[in-house]
């Protein structure tokens, strides 16, 4: 079973580099989506329902911690 993930970073080079590295070195990880903002990330979390999120902390408007605080609590 692959681990479904989402990459959230306002810099496209950061998203692309991480996705490439995960594909090359971590075949058990599936990058199911990416987001360039917290607003887009919220939509992608609903669509993708990831097991894990690779999250940039410093982003315009809202930061990564604000994004995490806005998510409903999930039990594992």
N, C-alpha and C positions, 0 to 999 in steps of 0.2 A: 504494500500500500504506500502510495506517495503522500508526502506531507504537502498540503495545499497552502500556499502563501500569497501574500500581497505585499508589494513594495510601495512605500509612500515616501516620496522625496520631491521637493520643488525643483531640483536640478535634473534635467533629462540625462545628462552624462552619468550622474550617480545612479539613477534607475537602471540605465542600460548596462553599466559596468557591473553592478551587483547581479543583475539578471544573467549576464554572460558568465560570471564567475560561478554562480549557483548551477547553471546548466553544465558547465565544464567539470566542476569538482564535486557536485552534490546531486547526482542523478536521482536520488530519492526525494528531492524537493521539486515540486511543480509550482512555478510562478504563474498563478492563475489570473493575476491582474496587477496593474500598476496605477498609481494616482499621483498627480502633481500638486494636489492641494488637500487640505483636510475635508473640504466640502465634497470633493470627488471621492476621497477615501471612504467617507460614510456610505456613499452609494455603492462603492465597490465591495465593502464589507457585507452589505446586504445581498449583493449579487453573487459574490464568490464564496462567502461563508468560510474564510480561511482558518486553518489550524493555527497559523502564526502570521505576524505582521512584522516586516522589516521597516522600521519607522525612523525617519529623520526628525530630530527634535526641533531644530530652528527652521521655521517656515514662516512666510508672510501671513498676516492676519491672525491665524491660530497656530499654536505650536503643537508638537507631538503629544505633550502631556495633556493639553486641553482636549485633544482628540481622544486619548485614552479615557479621560474622565467622562466624555460624552457617550461612550459605548455602554450598552446595557451589560450588566454582569452576567457572565456565562459560567455555568458549571461544567466541569470536564468529566 
